[in-house]
Amino acid sequence: MSEPSPAEDRVVVDGSNLRGLAHPLRIRLLGRLRRHGRATASMLAKEFDTTSGALSYHLRQLERYGFVSEDTEHGNRRDRWWRANHRTTEFDPISLESQASGRLLNAEIVQRAVERLAEAAQSWPDWPDEWRPRFDVSDVMLLLTPEQAAELTDRIHALIKEYPLHRPDQPVPEGHRQVAVQLQLFLDDVNQP
């Protein structure tokens, strides 16, 4: 499989493709394909404890909106393999805010982020010695303008882009591990004037 270009490696979720992610299972499926690589509907049905027919439906919806595609280099007509089309997802909050499905999507993504962090915290004592000190859950309270918040987010994203993205279908270089970086920036005083 050829390496996607940087433009192909990200997708922006807005009003035009929101329906593709409008189900909690689809969000989890997309995340699974990004983290662990290609899979068949049958394999995914076992992982998610559902039928392959239901899984196939959700995969086709993800495909319809461009989030996944059939991996034609693997499988056959009876045994179709699926892969994520992008390594990163960005959200256009302004186009999503007025849509109820956009709010539900946001809530599901936040819930999944919390679950992944809790899973990491639970498994942390079992990590290899050299990785345990790398676990970091930090917070800091800043005083920012909207413009400064945008600048901070842009700078953090630019820094992250300097590091190699995890690609589940490529070998992991020696000494490297898959690392999740979650970024949350939110108003902590939303009820203040």
Secondary structure, 3 states (H helix, E strand, C coil): CCCCCCCCCEEEECCCCHHHHCCHHHHHHHHHHHHHCCEEHHHHHHHCCCCHHHHHHHHHHHHHCCCEEEEEEEECCCCEEEEECCCEEEECHHHHCCCHHHHHHHHHHHHHHHHHHHHHHHHHHHCCCCCHHHCCCCCCCCCCCHHHHHHHHHHHHHHHCCCCCCCCCCCCCCCCCCCCCCCCCCCCCCCCC
